[in-house]
Amino acid sequence: MLLRASEAELLDLFAKLSAGGTVISPPIAEFWGAVYGDLNDEFGFRWTLDRDKPKA
């Protein structure tokens, strides 16, 4: 589990986990105010990475 990750850390982790795997949904800013991405890693494990955007 990754707690309090910055958006840059989330994107870096997504890139590392998706190497050799399959991206289902690339990490993008979603309408509900979070950066969200979904993938299967090279071993077939499903990962969902989600980070709430800071409130202005």
Distance bins in CASP14 RR format, pairs under 12 A and 6 or more apart:
PFRMAT RR
TARGET T0000
AUTHOR 0000-0000-0000
RMODE 2
METHOD distances of the structure
MODEL  1
1 13 0 0 0 0 0 1 0 0 0 0 0
1 47 0 0 0 0 0 1 0 0 0 0 0
1 48 0 0 0 0 0 1 0 0 0 0 0
1 49 0 0 0 0 0 1 0 0 0 0 0
1 50 0 0 0 0 0 1 0 0 0 0 0
2 9 1 0 0 1 0 0 0 0 0 0 0
2 10 1 0 0 1 0 0 0 0 0 0 0
2 12 0 0 0 0 0 1 0 0 0 0 0
2 13 1 0 0 1 0 0 0 0 0 0 0
2 14 0 0 0 0 0 1 0 0 0 0 0
2 16 0 0 0 0 0 1 0 0 0 0 0
2 17 0 0 0 0 0 1 0 0 0 0 0
2 47 0 0 0 0 0 1 0 0 0 0 0
2 48 0 0 0 0 0 1 0 0 0 0 0
2 49 1 0 0 1 0 0 0 0 0 0 0
2 50 0 0 0 0 0 1 0 0 0 0 0
2 51 0 0 0 0 1 0 0 0 0 0 0
3 9 0 0 0 0 0 1 0 0 0 0 0
3 10 0 0 0 0 0 1 0 0 0 0 0
3 51 0 0 0 0 0 1 0 0 0 0 0
4 10 0 0 0 0 0 1 0 0 0 0 0
4 51 0 0 0 0 1 0 0 0 0 0 0
4 52 0 0 0 0 0 1 0 0 0 0 0
4 54 0 0 0 0 0 1 0 0 0 0 0
5 11 0 0 0 0 1 0 0 0 0 0 0
5 12 0 0 0 0 1 0 0 0 0 0 0
5 13 1 0 0 1 0 0 0 0 0 0 0
5 14 0 0 0 0 0 1 0 0 0 0 0
5 27 0 0 0 0 0 1 0 0 0 0 0
5 35 0 0 0 0 1 0 0 0 0 0 0
5 49 0 0 0 0 1 0 0 0 0 0 0
5 50 0 0 0 0 0 1 0 0 0 0 0
5 51 1 0 0 1 0 0 0 0 0 0 0
5 52 0 0 0 0 0 1 0 0 0 0 0
6 12 0 0 0 0 1 0 0 0 0 0 0
6 13 0 0 0 0 0 1 0 0 0 0 0
6 35 0 0 0 0 0 1 0 0 0 0 0
6 51 1 0 0 1 0 0 0 0 0 0 0
6 52 0 0 0 0 0 1 0 0 0 0 0
6 53 0 0 0 0 0 1 0 0 0 0 0
6 54 0 0 0 0 0 1 0 0 0 0 0
7 13 0 0 0 0 0 1 0 0 0 0 0
7 14 0 0 0 0 0 1 0 0 0 0 0
7 27 0 0 0 0 1 0 0 0 0 0 0
7 28 0 0 0 0 0 1 0 0 0 0 0
7 29 0 0 0 0 1 0 0 0 0 0 0
7 33 0 0 0 0 0 1 0 0 0 0 0
7 34 0 0 0 0 0 1 0 0 0 0 0
7 35 1 0 1 0 0 0 0 0 0 0 0
7 36 0 0 0 0 0 1 0 0 0 0 0
7 37 0 0 0 0 0 1 0 0 0 0 0
7 49 0 0 0 0 0 1 0 0 0 0 0
7 50 0 0 0 0 0 1 0 0 0 0 0
7 51 1 0 0 1 0 0 0 0 0 0 0
7 52 0 0 0 0 0 1 0 0 0 0 0
7 53 0 0 0 0 1 0 0 0 0 0 0
7 54 0 0 0 0 1 0 0 0 0 0 0
8 14 0 0 0 0 0 1 0 0 0 0 0
8 15 0 0 0 0 0 1 0 0 0 0 0
8 27 0 0 0 0 0 1 0 0 0 0 0
8 35 0 0 0 0 0 1 0 0 0 0 0
8 51 0 0 0 0 0 1 0 0 0 0 0
9 15 0 0 0 0 0 1 0 0 0 0 0
9 16 0 0 0 0 0 1 0 0 0 0 0
9 27 0 0 0 0 0 1 0 0 0 0 0
9 35 0 0 0 0 0 1 0 0 0 0 0
9 49 0 0 0 0 1 0 0 0 0 0 0
9 51 0 0 0 0 1 0 0 0 0 0 0
10 16 0 0 0 0 0 1 0 0 0 0 0
10 17 0 0 0 0 0 1 0 0 0 0 0
10 26 0 0 0 0 0 1 0 0 0 0 0
10 27 1 0 0 1 0 0 0 0 0 0 0
10 28 0 0 0 0 0 1 0 0 0 0 0
10 29 0 0 0 0 0 1 0 0 0 0 0
10 34 0 0 0 0 1 0 0 0 0 0 0
10 35 1 0 0 1 0 0 0 0 0 0 0
10 36 0 0 0 0 1 0 0 0 0 0 0
10 37 0 0 0 0 1 0 0 0 0 0 0
10 47 0 0 0 0 0 1 0 0 0 0 0
10 48 0 0 0 0 0 1 0 0 0 0 0
10 49 1 0 1 0 0 0 0 0 0 0 0
10 50 0 0 0 0 1 0 0 0 0 0 0
10 51 1 0 1 0 0 0 0 0 0 0 0
10 52 0 0 0 0 0 1 0 0 0 0 0
10 53 0 0 0 0 0 1 0 0 0 0 0
11 17 0 0 0 0 0 1 0 0 0 0 0
11 18 0 0 0 0 0 1 0 0 0 0 0
11 26 0 0 0 0 1 0 0 0 0 0 0
11 27 1 0 1 0 0 0 0 0 0 0 0
11 28 0 0 0 0 0 1 0 0 0 0 0
11 29 0 0 0 0 0 1 0 0 0 0 0
11 35 1 0 0 1 0 0 0 0 0 0 0
11 36 0 0 0 0 0 1 0 0 0 0 0
11 37 0 0 0 0 1 0 0 0 0 0 0
11 49 0 0 0 0 1 0 0 0 0 0 0
11 51 0 0 0 0 1 0 0 0 0 0 0
12 18 0 0 0 0 0 1 0 0 0 0 0
12 19 0 0 0 0 0 1 0 0 0 0 0
12 27 0 0 0 0 0 1 0 0 0 0 0
12 49 0 0 0 0 0 1 0 0 0 0 0
13 19 0 0 0 0 0 1 0 0 0 0 0
13 27 0 0 0 0 1 0 0 0 0 0 0
13 35 0 0 0 0 0 1 0 0 0 0 0
13 37 0 0 0 0 0 1 0 0 0 0 0
13 39 0 0 0 0 0 1 0 0 0 0 0
13 41 0 0 0 0 0 1 0 0 0 0 0
13 47 0 0 0 0 1 0 0 0 0 0 0
13 48 0 0 0 0 0 1 0 0 0 0 0
13 49 1 0 0 1 0 0 0 0 0 0 0
13 50 0 0 0 0 0 1 0 0 0 0 0
13 51 0 0 0 0 0 1 0 0 0 0 0
14 21 0 0 0 0 0 1 0 0 0 0 0
14 23 0 0 0 0 1 0 0 0 0 0 0
14 24 0 0 0 0 0 1 0 0 0 0 0
14 25 0 0 0 0 0 1 0 0 0 0 0
14 26 1 0 0 1 0 0 0 0 0 0 0
14 27 1 0 1 0 0 0 0 0 0 0 0
14 28 0 0 0 0 0 1 0 0 0 0 0
14 35 0 0 0 0 1 0 0 0 0 0 0
14 36 0 0 0 0 0 1 0 0 0 0 0
14 37 1 0 0 1 0 0 0 0 0 0 0
14 38 0 0 0 0 1 0 0 0 0 0 0
14 39 1 0 0 1 0 0 0 0 0 0 0
14 41 0 0 0 0 0 1 0 0 0 0 0
14 47 0 0 0 0 1 0 0 0 0 0 0
14 48 0 0 0 0 0 1 0 0 0 0 0
14 49 1 0 1 0 0 0 0 0 0 0 0
14 50 0 0 0 0 0 1 0 0 0 0 0
14 51 0 0 0 0 0 1 0 0 0 0 0
15 21 0 0 0 0 0 1 0 0 0 0 0
15 23 0 0 0 0 1 0 0 0 0 0 0
15 26 0 0 0 0 0 1 0 0 0 0 0
15 27 0 0 0 0 1 0 0 0 0 0 0
15 37 0 0 0 0 0 1 0 0 0 0 0
15 39 0 0 0 0 1 0 0 0 0 0 0
15 41 0 0 0 0 0 1 0 0 0 0 0
15 47 0 0 0 0 0 1 0 0 0 0 0
15 49 0 0 0 0 0 1 0 0 0 0 0
16 39 0 0 0 0 0 1 0 0 0 0 0
16 41 0 0 0 0 1 0 0 0 0 0 0
16 42 0 0 0 0 0 1 0 0 0 0 0
16 47 0 0 0 0 0 1 0 0 0 0 0
16 49 0 0 0 0 0 1 0 0 0 0 0
17 23 0 0 0 0 1 0 0 0 0 0 0
17 24 0 0 0 0 0 1 0 0 0 0 0
17 27 0 0 0 0 0 1 0 0 0 0 0
17 37 0 0 0 0 0 1 0 0 0 0 0
17 38 0 0 0 0 0 1 0 0 0 0 0
17 39 1 0 0 1 0 0 0 0 0 0 0
17 40 0 0 0 0 1 0 0 0 0 0 0
17 41 1 0 1 0 0 0 0 0 0 0 0
17 42 0 0 0 0 1 0 0 0 0 0 0
17 43 0 0 0 0 0 1 0 0 0 0 0
17 44 0 0 0 0 0 1 0 0 0 0 0
17 45 0 0 0 0 1 0 0 0 0 0 0
17 46 0 0 0 0 0 1 0 0 0 0 0
17 47 1 0 1 0 0 0 0 0 0 0 0
17 48 0 0 0 0 0 1 0 0 0 0 0
17 49 1 0 0 1 0 0 0 0 0 0 0
18 24 0 0 0 0 1 0 0 0 0 0 0
18 25 0 0 0 0 0 1 0 0 0 0 0
18 26 0 0 0 0 1 0 0 0 0 0 0
18 27 0 0 0 0 1 0 0 0 0 0 0
18 37 0 0 0 0 1 0 0 0 0 0 0
18 38 0 0 0 0 1 0 0 0 0 0 0
18 39 1 0 1 0 0 0 0 0 0 0 0
18 40 0 0 0 0 1 0 0 0 0 0 0
18 41 1 0 0 1 0 0 0 0 0 0 0
18 42 0 0 0 0 1 0 0 0 0 0 0
18 44 0 0 0 0 0 1 0 0 0 0 0
18 45 0 0 0 0 0 1 0 0 0 0 0
18 46 0 0 0 0 0 1 0 0 0 0 0
18 47 0 0 0 0 1 0 0 0 0 0 0
18 49 0 0 0 0 1 0 0 0 0 0 0
19 39 0 0 0 0 1 0 0 0 0 0 0
19 40 0 0 0 0 0 1 0 0 0 0 0
19 41 0 0 0 0 1 0 0 0 0 0 0
19 42 1 0 0 1 0 0 0 0 0 0 0
19 43 0 0 0 0 0 1 0 0 0 0 0
20 39 0 0 0 0 1 0 0 0 0 0 0
20 40 0 0 0 0 1 0 0 0 0 0 0
20 41 1 0 0 1 0 0 0 0 0 0 0
20 42 1 0 1 0 0 0 0 0 0 0 0
20 43 0 0 0 0 1 0 0 0 0 0 0
20 44 0 0 0 0 0 1 0 0 0 0 0
21 38 0 0 0 0 0 1 0 0 0 0 0
21 39 1 0 0 1 0 0 0 0 0 0 0
21 40 1 0 1 0 0 0 0 0 0 0 0
21 41 1 0 1 0 0 0 0 0 0 0 0
21 42 1 0 1 0 0 0 0 0 0 0 0
21 43 0 0 0 0 1 0 0 0 0 0 0
21 44 1 0 0 1 0 0 0 0 0 0 0
21 45 0 0 0 0 1 0 0 0 0 0 0
21 46 0 0 0 0 0 1 0 0 0 0 0
21 47 0 0 0 0 1 0 0 0 0 0 0
22 38 0 0 0 0 1 0 0 0 0 0 0
22 39 1 0 0 1 0 0 0 0 0 0 0
22 40 1 0 1 0 0 0 0 0 0 0 0
22 41 0 0 0 0 1 0 0 0 0 0 0
22 42 0 0 0 0 1 0 0 0 0 0 0
22 43 0 0 0 0 0 1 0 0 0 0 0
22 44 0 0 0 0 1 0 0 0 0 0 0
22 45 0 0 0 0 0 1 0 0 0 0 0
22 46 0 0 0 0 1 0 0 0 0 0 0
22 47 0 0 0 0 0 1 0 0 0 0 0
23 37 0 0 0 0 1 0 0 0 0 0 0
23 38 1 0 0 1 0 0 0 0 0 0 0
23 39 1 0 1 0 0 0 0 0 0 0 0
23 40 0 0 0 0 1 0 0 0 0 0 0
23 41 0 0 0 0 0 1 0 0 0 0 0
23 42 0 0 0 0 0 1 0 0 0 0 0
23 46 0 0 0 0 0 1 0 0 0 0 0
23 47 0 0 0 0 0 1 0 0 0 0 0
23 49 0 0 0 0 0 1 0 0 0 0 0
24 36 0 0 0 0 0 1 0 0 0 0 0
24 37 1 0 0 1 0 0 0 0 0 0 0
24 38 1 0 1 0 0 0 0 0 0 0 0
24 39 1 0 1 0 0 0 0 0 0 0 0
24 40 1 0 0 1 0 0 0 0 0 0 0
24 41 0 0 0 0 0 1 0 0 0 0 0
24 44 0 0 0 0 0 1 0 0 0 0 0
24 46 0 0 0 0 1 0 0 0 0 0 0
24 47 0 0 0 0 1 0 0 0 0 0 0
24 48 0 0 0 0 1 0 0 0 0 0 0
24 49 0 0 0 0 0 1 0 0 0 0 0
25 35 0 0 0 0 0 1 0 0 0 0 0
25 36 1 0 0 1 0 0 0 0 0 0 0
25 37 1 0 1 0 0 0 0 0 0 0 0
25 38 1 0 1 0 0 0 0 0 0 0 0
25 39 1 0 0 1 0 0 0 0 0 0 0
25 40 0 0 0 0 0 1 0 0 0 0 0
25 46 0 0 0 0 0 1 0 0 0 0 0
25 47 0 0 0 0 0 1 0 0 0 0 0
25 48 0 0 0 0 1 0 0 0 0 0 0
25 49 0 0 0 0 1 0 0 0 0 0 0
25 50 0 0 0 0 0 1 0 0 0 0 0
26 35 0 0 0 0 0 1 0 0 0 0 0
26 36 0 0 0 0 1 0 0 0 0 0 0
26 37 1 0 0 1 0 0 0 0 0 0 0
26 38 0 0 0 0 1 0 0 0 0 0 0
26 39 0 0 0 0 1 0 0 0 0 0 0
26 49 0 0 0 0 0 1 0 0 0 0 0
27 34 0 0 0 0 1 0 0 0 0 0 0
27 35 1 0 1 0 0 0 0 0 0 0 0
27 36 1 0 0 1 0 0 0 0 0 0 0
27 37 1 0 1 0 0 0 0 0 0 0 0
27 38 0 0 0 0 1 0 0 0 0 0 0
27 39 0 0 0 0 1 0 0 0 0 0 0
27 47 0 0 0 0 0 1 0 0 0 0 0
27 48 0 0 0 0 0 1 0 0 0 0 0
27 49 1 0 0 1 0 0 0 0 0 0 0
27 50 0 0 0 0 1 0 0 0 0 0 0
27 51 0 0 0 0 1 0 0 0 0 0 0
28 34 0 0 0 0 1 0 0 0 0 0 0
28 35 1 0 0 1 0 0 0 0 0 0 0
28 36 1 0 0 1 0 0 0 0 0 0 0
28 37 1 0 0 1 0 0 0 0 0 0 0
28 38 0 0 0 0 0 1 0 0 0 0 0
28 49 0 0 0 0 0 1 0 0 0 0 0
28 50 0 0 0 0 0 1 0 0 0 0 0
28 51 0 0 0 0 0 1 0 0 0 0 0
28 53 0 0 0 0 0 1 0 0 0 0 0
29 35 1 0 1 0 0 0 0 0 0 0 0
29 36 0 0 0 0 1 0 0 0 0 0 0
29 37 0 0 0 0 0 1 0 0 0 0 0
29 50 0 0 0 0 0 1 0 0 0 0 0
29 51 0 0 0 0 1 0 0 0 0 0 0
29 52 0 0 0 0 0 1 0 0 0 0 0
29 53 1 0 0 1 0 0 0 0 0 0 0
30 36 1 0 1 0 0 0 0 0 0 0 0
30 37 0 0 0 0 1 0 0 0 0 0 0
30 38 0 0 0 0 0 1 0 0 0 0 0
30 49 0 0 0 0 0 1 0 0 0 0 0
30 50 0 0 0 0 1 0 0 0 0 0 0
30 51 0 0 0 0 0 1 0 0 0 0 0
30 52 0 0 0 0 0 1 0 0 0 0 0
30 53 0 0 0 0 1 0 0 0 0 0 0
31 53 0 0 0 0 0 1 0 0 0 0 0
32 50 0 0 0 0 1 0 0 0 0 0 0
32 51 0 0 0 0 0 1 0 0 0 0 0
32 52 0 0 0 0 1 0 0 0 0 0 0
32 53 0 0 0 0 1 0 0 0 0 0 0
33 50 0 0 0 0 0 1 0 0 0 0 0
33 51 0 0 0 0 1 0 0 0 0 0 0
33 52 1 0 0 1 0 0 0 0 0 0 0
33 53 1 0 1 0 0 0 0 0 0 0 0
33 54 0 0 0 0 1 0 0 0 0 0 0
33 55 0 0 0 0 1 0 0 0 0 0 0
33 56 0 0 0 0 0 1 0 0 0 0 0
34 48 0 0 0 0 0 1 0 0 0 0 0
34 49 0 0 0 0 1 0 0 0 0 0 0
34 50 1 0 1 0 0 0 0 0 0 0 0
34 51 1 0 0 1 0 0 0 0 0 0 0
34 52 1 0 1 0 0 0 0 0 0 0 0
34 53 1 0 0 1 0 0 0 0 0 0 0
34 54 0 0 0 0 0 1 0 0 0 0 0
34 55 0 0 0 0 0 1 0 0 0 0 0
35 48 0 0 0 0 0 1 0 0 0 0 0
35 49 1 0 0 1 0 0 0 0 0 0 0
35 50 1 0 0 1 0 0 0 0 0 0 0
35 51 1 0 1 0 0 0 0 0 0 0 0
35 52 0 0 0 0 1 0 0 0 0 0 0
35 53 1 0 0 1 0 0 0 0 0 0 0
35 54 0 0 0 0 0 1 0 0 0 0 0
36 47 0 0 0 0 0 1 0 0 0 0 0
36 48 1 0 0 1 0 0 0 0 0 0 0
36 49 1 0 0 1 0 0 0 0 0 0 0
36 50 1 0 1 0 0 0 0 0 0 0 0
36 51 1 0 0 1 0 0 0 0 0 0 0
36 52 0 0 0 0 1 0 0 0 0 0 0
36 53 0 0 0 0 0 1 0 0 0 0 0
37 46 0 0 0 0 0 1 0 0 0 0 0
37 47 0 0 0 0 1 0 0 0 0 0 0
37 48 1 0 0 1 0 0 0 0 0 0 0
37 49 1 0 1 0 0 0 0 0 0 0 0
37 50 1 0 0 1 0 0 0 0 0 0 0
37 51 0 0 0 0 1 0 0 0 0 0 0
38 45 0 0 0 0 0 1 0 0 0 0 0
38 46 1 0 0 1 0 0 0 0 0 0 0
38 47 1 0 0 1 0 0 0 0 0 0 0
38 48 1 0 1 0 0 0 0 0 0 0 0
38 49 1 0 0 1 0 0 0 0 0 0 0
38 50 0 0 0 0 1 0 0 0 0 0 0
39 45 0 0 0 0 1 0 0 0 0 0 0
39 46 1 0 0 1 0 0 0 0 0 0 0
39 47 1 0 1 0 0 0 0 0 0 0 0
39 48 0 0 0 0 1 0 0 0 0 0 0
39 49 0 0 0 0 1 0 0 0 0 0 0
40 46 1 0 1 0 0 0 0 0 0 0 0
40 47 1 0 0 1 0 0 0 0 0 0 0
40 48 0 0 0 0 0 1 0 0 0 0 0
41 47 1 0 0 1 0 0 0 0 0 0 0
41 48 0 0 0 0 0 1 0 0 0 0 0
41 49 0 0 0 0 0 1 0 0 0 0 0
END
